[in-house]
Structures are given as C-alpha cells and as structure tokens.
Amino acid sequence: MIPEAAERLDRELADDAVVLDIGSWGRPYRRADWVIDQMPYETRGLYGFDGDGPERFNAERWIVRDVCAKEPLPFADNFFDFVICSQTLEDLRDPIWVCEEVRRVGKAGYIELPSRLEEQTWGIHGRWVGWSHHHWLADVSDDHIDFVFKHHIIHARPRARFPLGFHETLSAAERVQQLWWTDTFTVRERALMTPEETDDYFESFVAREMAARGMSQPPPPSWLRRKASRALRRVR
C-alpha cells in the first residue's frame, strides 16, 4: 500500500482492534493479526513490509488459500474490526466474491487499487498497457467500486491509453484509488455491452485527463480514419 495509508493505519487503529490483511504476501502489513494469501508464510515479504513495529500475525494465523474458491472465509460475520485488501483485487478472477466476503467478516476496512491513470499507461513494465497480470480496471466513488474487464483493445489503440512515460509524472497518491469504508460498501462488475460504449469508456477517460494536463492526444490510426471515411460516404 502507499506509505500514507500505512501511516494512517498505524496511527488510527486501536491496539485491541482485530485486523485481517488479504492478499498481502509480497508486502504484508505488520500490524495485521491475521493474513490470508495463496502463498505460504515462509515466503512472505518479497517486496518488504508495510507499517511499523513487529509482526502481530504468525504462521498459525497466516491462512493459505485461494480466496476466489467460493468457500466462505473461516471467520464469523463481523469477526474483524478492520479488513485490509491492498493491490490485490485487480489480480483476481472474481473480485466481486472477495469483496462480498470482506464486507461479511469486517466492520470497516481499507481497499487500495491501481488508478486508471496508471493502469491505462503504456510501457510501465513492458510493451503493453498497465501491468500484465492485472485483469481489471476499477472506478472507486464514495462507498462503491465498479470493476471493468481490462479489454485488450487498450494495447492497440493509442487513444485508449496514456503515452510512454506518463506514469512517471504521477504522484504516489495518483497511482492508486482508495476506499476507506465503515459498515459496508457496494460493488459490481460493469459490463461494456457495445463497441461504442467500450470505446467511450477507455478513450473518453484518457482524453479528459490529458486535456486537464495540457497534453494532446495522437490522431486516430489510419485504419480507423479510413473506416470513418467509408461510413461517411455510405451516409451521403
């Protein structure tokens, strides 16, 4: 998670709060009492650790499981005072199910997801858009998350993505979306049903954000200009 979020959690979580961290194998939060991840306890911390102080979880409270297996998490309703799920849901085949379980077992929590500013940028770690292992884009607003399938057209259409190097201009806060929730939140998969809706979803966001930064978009590719020209001739 971004440092500001870890610092806030260290500052605001009560010492007796029972905390669950989901999917944090590569960078677990030390303050968590329990962790659930597909990878084993002994291999944790590949990318370091979040939070200050010693680990409060241990091998017995590190549960190895596939959180998308459609098996309820082994905890009663509202068992946890706080549930953390940071930089995980975008990787999963069924983030909706996991969010439902997060709401069930937790009274409050923190969810962190990549922002579309980052996930729609070309060349972050290869010759493609965003992170290669991410399946979803997300839109977070108030107490709600929309998940949208990361359609492969963004890899081929310059107007559906931010250019190489754009992500380097982003602050740490701009690279993520945050949901701090209490009691509950809502979640859905937003399905894009038509080519027009799909194009508008990806391209309008890029156009709006680039215009706000005084950046110009590339022209449509030649094949799209030819297609538009043929359509116009048919109308005439």
C-alpha positions as CSV (number, residue, x, y, z in Angstrom):
1,M,0.0,0.0,0.0
2,I,1.1,3.6,-0.4
3,P,3.1,4.9,2.6
4,E,0.4,7.5,3.6
5,A,-2.1,4.7,4.0
6,A,0.2,2.6,6.2
7,E,1.0,5.6,8.3
8,R,-2.7,6.4,8.8
9,L,-3.4,2.8,9.8
10,D,-0.6,2.8,12.3
11,R,-1.9,6.0,13.7
12,E,-5.6,5.2,13.9
13,L,-6.0,1.5,14.5
14,A,-6.7,0.8,18.2
15,D,-4.3,-1.6,19.8
16,D,-7.0,-4.0,20.6
17,A,-8.6,-3.9,17.1
18,V,-8.5,-7.3,15.3
19,V,-7.2,-6.8,11.8
20,L,-7.2,-9.0,8.7
21,D,-4.9,-8.5,5.7
22,I,-6.0,-10.2,2.5
23,G,-3.6,-11.0,-0.4
24,S,-0.6,-9.2,1.1
25,W,2.1,-11.9,0.6
26,G,4.6,-9.7,-1.2
27,R,4.3,-6.9,1.3
28,P,2.2,-7.7,4.4
29,Y,1.1,-5.2,6.9
30,R,2.9,-5.9,10.2
31,R,0.0,-4.7,12.3
32,A,-2.4,-7.4,10.9
33,D,-3.4,-10.1,13.4
34,W,-4.4,-12.5,10.5
35,V,-3.3,-12.8,6.9
36,I,-4.9,-14.7,4.1
37,D,-2.9,-15.4,0.9
38,Q,-2.3,-18.2,-1.7
39,M,1.4,-18.2,-0.9
40,P,2.9,-19.6,2.3
41,Y,4.0,-17.7,5.4
42,E,7.7,-18.7,4.9
43,T,7.9,-16.8,1.6
44,R,6.3,-13.6,2.7
45,G,7.8,-10.1,2.3
46,L,9.3,-10.3,-1.2
47,Y,8.8,-6.6,-1.6
48,G,9.2,-5.7,2.0
49,F,6.7,-4.9,4.7
50,D,4.1,-2.2,5.5
51,G,3.7,-0.5,8.8
52,D,6.0,-0.1,11.8
53,G,6.7,-2.5,14.7
54,P,6.9,-6.3,14.9
55,E,4.6,-8.7,13.1
56,R,1.4,-9.4,15.0
57,F,0.5,-12.4,12.8
58,N,2.4,-15.6,12.9
59,A,2.5,-18.9,10.9
60,E,-0.7,-20.2,12.7
61,R,-2.6,-17.0,11.7
62,W,-1.4,-17.0,8.1
63,I,-4.1,-18.9,6.2
64,V,-3.1,-20.3,2.8
65,R,-6.0,-20.4,0.4
66,D,-7.4,-19.3,-2.9
67,V,-9.7,-16.5,-1.9
68,C,-11.7,-17.0,-5.1
69,A,-12.6,-20.6,-4.4
70,K,-16.1,-19.7,-3.5
71,E,-15.6,-21.0,0.0
72,P,-16.5,-18.6,2.8
73,L,-13.6,-17.3,4.7
74,P,-13.2,-19.2,8.0
75,F,-14.5,-16.4,10.2
76,A,-17.9,-15.4,11.6
77,D,-19.7,-12.3,10.4
78,N,-18.1,-9.1,11.7
79,F,-15.2,-11.0,13.3
80,F,-12.7,-8.3,12.3
81,D,-12.7,-4.7,13.4
82,F,-10.8,-3.9,10.2
83,V,-10.0,-5.6,6.9
84,I,-7.2,-4.5,4.5
85,C,-7.1,-5.6,0.9
86,S,-4.4,-3.6,-0.9
87,Q,-3.2,-4.1,-4.5
88,T,-4.9,-7.5,-4.8
89,L,-8.4,-7.3,-6.2
90,E,-7.2,-6.3,-9.7
91,D,-5.3,-9.6,-9.9
92,L,-8.2,-11.9,-9.0
93,R,-10.5,-13.8,-11.3
94,D,-13.5,-12.9,-9.1
95,P,-13.0,-9.6,-7.1
96,I,-16.8,-9.4,-6.6
97,W,-16.9,-12.5,-4.5
98,V,-13.9,-11.4,-2.4
99,C,-15.5,-8.0,-1.7
100,E,-18.6,-9.8,-0.5
101,E,-16.6,-11.8,1.9
102,V,-14.6,-8.7,3.0
103,R,-17.9,-7.0,3.8
104,R,-19.2,-10.1,5.7
105,V,-16.3,-10.6,8.0
106,G,-15.3,-7.0,8.6
107,K,-16.8,-4.0,10.3
108,A,-14.6,-1.5,8.4
109,G,-11.6,-1.5,6.1
110,Y,-9.3,-0.2,3.5
111,I,-9.2,-1.2,-0.1
112,E,-6.4,0.0,-2.4
113,L,-6.5,-0.4,-6.2
114,P,-4.4,0.9,-9.1
115,S,-5.8,4.1,-10.6
116,R,-6.8,4.1,-14.2
117,L,-4.2,6.8,-14.7
118,E,-1.6,4.1,-14.1
119,E,-3.4,1.0,-15.4
120,Q,-4.1,2.7,-18.8
121,T,-0.5,3.9,-19.3
122,W,1.7,2.3,-21.9
123,G,5.1,0.8,-21.0
124,I,5.0,0.6,-17.2
125,H,6.9,-2.7,-17.3
126,G,6.7,-3.9,-20.8
127,R,5.4,-3.3,-24.3
128,W,1.8,-3.3,-23.2
129,V,-0.6,-1.1,-21.2
130,G,-0.6,-1.2,-17.4
131,W,0.5,-4.3,-15.5
132,S,0.5,-7.6,-17.5
133,H,-1.0,-9.6,-14.7
134,H,-4.0,-7.3,-13.9
135,H,-7.4,-8.4,-15.1
136,W,-9.5,-5.4,-14.1
137,L,-9.8,-1.7,-14.2
138,A,-11.6,-0.1,-11.3
139,D,-13.6,3.1,-10.6
140,V,-14.0,4.0,-7.0
141,S,-16.5,6.6,-5.8
142,D,-17.8,7.2,-2.3
143,D,-18.6,3.7,-0.9
144,H,-18.7,1.9,-4.3
145,I,-16.4,0.1,-6.7
146,D,-17.0,-0.7,-10.3
147,F,-14.8,-3.4,-11.8
148,V,-14.4,-3.3,-15.6
149,F,-12.7,-6.1,-17.6
150,K,-9.4,-4.8,-18.9
151,H,-10.2,-5.2,-22.6
152,H,-7.2,-6.0,-24.9
153,I,-8.1,-3.1,-27.3
154,I,-6.3,-0.7,-25.0
155,H,-3.0,-2.3,-26.1
156,A,-3.7,-1.5,-29.7
157,R,-5.4,1.9,-29.6
158,P,-3.2,4.9,-28.8
159,R,-6.3,7.0,-27.9
160,A,-7.3,4.4,-25.3
161,R,-4.1,4.7,-23.3
162,F,-1.7,7.2,-21.9
163,P,1.7,7.5,-23.6
164,L,5.0,6.1,-22.6
165,G,6.4,7.9,-19.5
166,F,3.1,9.3,-18.4
167,H,3.0,7.3,-15.2
168,E,6.3,8.8,-14.2
169,T,4.5,12.2,-13.8
170,L,2.1,10.7,-11.3
171,S,2.4,11.1,-7.6
172,A,2.1,8.1,-5.3
173,A,-1.5,9.1,-4.5
174,E,-2.4,9.5,-8.2
175,R,-1.3,5.9,-8.9
176,V,-3.9,4.4,-6.6
177,Q,-7.6,4.6,-5.7
178,Q,-8.6,4.3,-2.1
179,L,-11.7,3.2,-0.4
180,W,-11.9,3.7,3.4
181,W,-15.2,2.1,4.3
182,T,-17.3,1.6,7.5
183,D,-20.2,-0.8,8.0
184,T,-20.5,-1.7,4.3
185,F,-19.8,-0.7,0.6
186,T,-21.2,-1.7,-2.7
187,V,-19.5,-3.4,-5.6
188,R,-20.4,-4.6,-9.1
189,E,-18.9,-5.7,-12.4
190,R,-19.8,-3.1,-15.1
191,A,-20.2,-4.8,-18.4
192,L,-19.5,-2.8,-21.6
193,M,-22.1,-4.1,-24.0
194,T,-21.4,-2.4,-27.3
195,P,-18.3,-1.3,-29.2
196,E,-19.4,2.3,-28.8
197,E,-19.7,2.0,-25.1
198,T,-16.3,0.3,-24.8
199,D,-14.5,2.9,-26.9
200,D,-16.1,5.7,-25.0
201,Y,-15.2,4.2,-21.6
202,F,-11.5,3.9,-22.4
203,E,-10.9,6.8,-24.8
204,S,-13.0,9.5,-23.0
205,F,-11.1,9.0,-19.8
206,V,-7.8,9.4,-21.5
207,A,-8.9,12.4,-23.5
208,R,-10.3,14.2,-20.4
209,E,-7.2,13.5,-18.2
210,M,-4.7,14.5,-20.9
211,A,-6.7,17.7,-21.7
212,A,-6.6,18.6,-18.0
213,R,-2.8,18.3,-18.1
214,G,-2.4,20.3,-21.3
215,M,-1.4,17.2,-23.3
216,S,-2.5,16.4,-26.8
217,Q,-3.7,13.0,-27.9
218,P,-2.4,11.2,-31.0
219,P,-4.6,11.2,-34.1
220,P,-6.8,8.1,-34.7
221,P,-4.9,5.4,-36.5
222,S,-5.1,5.3,-40.3
223,W,-7.3,2.2,-40.4
224,L,-9.9,4.0,-38.2
225,R,-9.8,7.1,-40.3
226,R,-10.5,5.0,-43.4
227,K,-13.3,3.2,-41.7
228,A,-14.9,6.5,-40.7
229,S,-14.5,7.9,-44.2
230,R,-16.2,4.8,-45.7
231,A,-19.1,5.2,-43.2
232,L,-19.5,8.8,-44.1
233,R,-19.6,8.1,-47.8
234,R,-22.4,5.5,-47.2
235,V,-24.4,8.0,-45.3
236,R,-24.1,10.5,-48.1
